Amino acid sequence: MKIDIITIFPQQIEQYTEFGIFRIAKEKKAVDINVHDLRKWTDDNHKTIDDRPFGGGAGMVMKVEPVYKAINELKKKGSIVIATTPQGKPLKQKMLRDLSKEVDCHYIFLCGHYEGFDQRIIDNLVDIEISIGDYVLSGGELPVLTIIDGILRLLPNVLGNEQSSINESFTENTLEYPQYTRPEEFMGWKVPPVLLKGNHSQIALWRDQKAKEITLKKRPDIVKS
Ligand SMILES: C[S@@+](CC[C@H](N)C(=O)[O-])C[C@H]1O[C@@H](n2cnc3c(N)ncnc32)[C@H](O)[C@@H]1O
């Protein structure tokens, strides 16, 4: 998978991608990530990437020309341009699974700022608009990193144990069952005895039941009707 990220804070993204799943995915050559400073595609002395909104109002809007030039230079046949906006399609695990299936895909991610993008960017240059939730952040860097993190951990051979992404929350419209590790008892808090006996079918049954209980209690909205 090839990923280009267009941002006004390239260092913020570059630093983050040095750690964790980003580093692992890069080392395993599952992904090639390139970060670009949007200001590279400006041609005035101030490297202007924003301007006042037509019609008035608060804040600044991201200009169309630099984004157009950036995408024009980076886009190849089949590339998919993704913009992060609070108005986009809500990010769900299923969307991450779909995006991660395109292992040979080229994604170009756009990080917005200020009041967001000139609408002509969304209407003419963007294939998918994604929101990471019903709240507003100051910039698209965290949303972009969130989406890419979610994609990378689903790529084949990136996580050590493929099973971890099969059993986890949101895969089957349930949350995951509770997990415990050593010690068996701490401050009088005990691990459920069924997990200590090594009976795998009983453990599987217990986990299934707990996952259902927890989902009904915490997230009844995701249970299939
Ligand atoms: C302050 S926000 C713009 C909000 C916009 N004026 C609105 O009311 O919809 C600036 C940028 O942060 C990013 N952003 C903020 N919240 C987001 C969210 N929930 N999901 C995805 N991107 C978000 C987007 O790239 C957006 O263009």
Ligand as a Chemical Component Dictionary entry (heavy atoms), coordinates in Angstrom:
data_LIG
# 
_chem_comp.id                   LIG 
_chem_comp.type                 NON-POLYMER 
_chem_comp.pdbx_formal_charge   0 
_chem_comp.three_letter_code    LIG 
# 
loop_
_chem_comp_atom.comp_id 
_chem_comp_atom.atom_id 
_chem_comp_atom.alt_atom_id 
_chem_comp_atom.type_symbol 
_chem_comp_atom.charge 
_chem_comp_atom.model_Cartn_x 
_chem_comp_atom.model_Cartn_y 
_chem_comp_atom.model_Cartn_z 
_chem_comp_atom.pdbx_ordinal 
LIG C1  C1  C 0  -11.875 23.232 12.776 1  
LIG S1  S1  S 1  -12.096 21.939 11.610 2  
LIG C2  C2  C 0  -13.277 22.640 10.501 3  
LIG C3  C3  C 0  -14.677 22.510 10.949 4  
LIG C4  C4  C 0  -15.701 23.077 9.987  5  
LIG N1  N1  N 0  -15.680 24.502 10.015 6  
LIG C5  C5  C 0  -17.095 22.581 10.340 7  
LIG O1  O1  O 0  -17.766 23.222 11.142 8  
LIG O2  O2  O -1 -17.508 21.506 9.831  9  
LIG C6  C6  C 0  -10.611 21.941 10.703 10 
LIG C7  C7  C 0  -10.215 20.629 10.097 11 
LIG O3  O3  O 0  -10.006 19.652 11.103 12 
LIG C8  C8  C 0  -10.311 18.358 10.614 13 
LIG N2  N2  N 0  -11.353 17.780 11.482 14 
LIG C9  C9  C 0  -11.893 18.351 12.582 15 
LIG N3  N3  N 0  -12.778 17.538 13.165 16 
LIG C10 C10 C 0  -12.824 16.420 12.442 17 
LIG C11 C11 C 0  -13.559 15.196 12.531 18 
LIG N4  N4  N 0  -14.455 14.990 13.487 19 
LIG N5  N5  N 0  -13.335 14.235 11.601 20 
LIG C12 C12 C 0  -12.434 14.430 10.617 21 
LIG N6  N6  N 0  -11.727 15.570 10.464 22 
LIG C13 C13 C 0  -11.911 16.551 11.359 23 
LIG C14 C14 C 0  -10.788 18.533 9.175  24 
LIG O4  O4  O 0  -9.704  18.265 8.310  25 
LIG C15 C15 C 0  -11.203 19.994 9.144  26 
LIG O5  O5  O 0  -11.129 20.545 7.855  27 
# 
loop_
_chem_comp_bond.comp_id 
_chem_comp_bond.atom_id_1 
_chem_comp_bond.atom_id_2 
_chem_comp_bond.value_order 
_chem_comp_bond.pdbx_ordinal 
LIG C1  S1  SING 1  
LIG S1  C2  SING 2  
LIG S1  C6  SING 3  
LIG C2  C3  SING 4  
LIG C3  C4  SING 5  
LIG C4  N1  SING 6  
LIG C4  C5  SING 7  
LIG C5  O1  DOUB 8  
LIG C5  O2  SING 9  
LIG C6  C7  SING 10 
LIG C7  O3  SING 11 
LIG C7  C15 SING 12 
LIG O3  C8  SING 13 
LIG C8  N2  SING 14 
LIG C8  C14 SING 15 
LIG N2  C9  SING 16 
LIG N2  C13 SING 17 
LIG C9  N3  DOUB 18 
LIG N3  C10 SING 19 
LIG C10 C11 SING 20 
LIG C10 C13 DOUB 21 
LIG C11 N4  SING 22 
LIG C11 N5  DOUB 23 
LIG N5  C12 SING 24 
LIG C12 N6  DOUB 25 
LIG N6  C13 SING 26 
LIG C14 O4  SING 27 
LIG C14 C15 SING 28 
LIG C15 O5  SING 29 
# 
